[in-house]
């Protein structure tokens, strides 16, 4: 079955750029999606189709996807961005697949 | 405005069958390309995709749980129902349903419902 791998944690200083990676076999051939989840809340879509932002998502969120790695980049990270981030892709054999999640700490 | 809400028991006993209902508004599950999916999350752990049903009644299941899951829809009631058989304590999770669109993916999520499996 298809698997996506994320680093368990990423730390960033306020105002700096945070990058969260998501790895999977030929992930670049699929669309990658990113979700933000804060404690006690439901996930929120922040990036769809690799690099597009839904309405209402700040411009500081961006994404890319090539080869085996998709990357979520948060520029000018703010304290409010501290959350868990999950990548997701659709695999024809496995269905919707989620990465293990990355805890972003802003300190 | 799209909203979804999960409902069902908060506590089930081992070996019992869990039945969860997702009641939604703001979209029709007869619209081409639209789907509703179920995802769960054990406390403090990652999201796990369970099942998906499309507007045309096409159904997809997680390979690891396929033998235990059934997903159905009632378009007239705007509901999607997930059943999971032979519940075990490791199935203790918050269960979410979500709207799935061809372009945006899982773009709207319910608030989730915590299901505890314990005798």
Contacts between the chains, C-beta under 8 A, distances in Angstrom:
chain1	res1	chain2	res2	distance
A	1	B	63	5.6
A	1	B	64	7.3
A	31	B	105	7.5
A	33	B	105	4.3
A	33	B	106	7.2
A	35	B	47	7.7
A	35	B	106	7.4
A	37	B	47	8.0
A	42	B	96	6.2
A	42	B	109	4.1
A	42	B	110	6.7
A	42	B	111	5.8
A	42	B	112	5.7
A	43	B	47	6.8
A	43	B	96	7.6
A	43	B	106	7.5
A	43	B	109	5.6
A	44	B	109	7.6
A	45	B	104	6.5
A	45	B	105	6.5
A	45	B	106	6.6
A	45	B	107	5.0
A	48	B	103	6.9
A	48	B	104	4.9
A	48	B	105	5.3
A	48	B	107	7.2
A	49	B	103	6.7
A	49	B	105	7.9
A	54	B	104	6.6
A	54	B	107	6.7
A	86	B	46	6.9
A	86	B	47	5.4
A	88	B	47	7.8
A	88	B	49	7.9
A	88	B	105	6.7
A	88	B	106	7.1
A	90	B	105	7.9
A	93	B	63	7.4
A	94	B	62	7.5
A	94	B	63	6.1
A	95	B	49	5.7
A	95	B	51	7.9
A	95	B	52	6.4
A	95	B	60	4.9
A	95	B	61	7.1
A	95	B	62	6.0
A	95	B	63	7.7
A	96	B	37	6.3
A	96	B	39	7.6
A	96	B	49	4.0
A	96	B	52	6.7
A	96	B	100	7.9
A	96	B	106	7.2
A	97	B	49	6.6
A	98	B	39	7.6
A	98	B	46	6.1
A	98	B	47	4.3
A	98	B	48	6.7
A	98	B	49	6.1
A	99	B	46	7.4
A	100	B	46	4.7
A	101	B	46	4.7
A	101	B	47	7.2
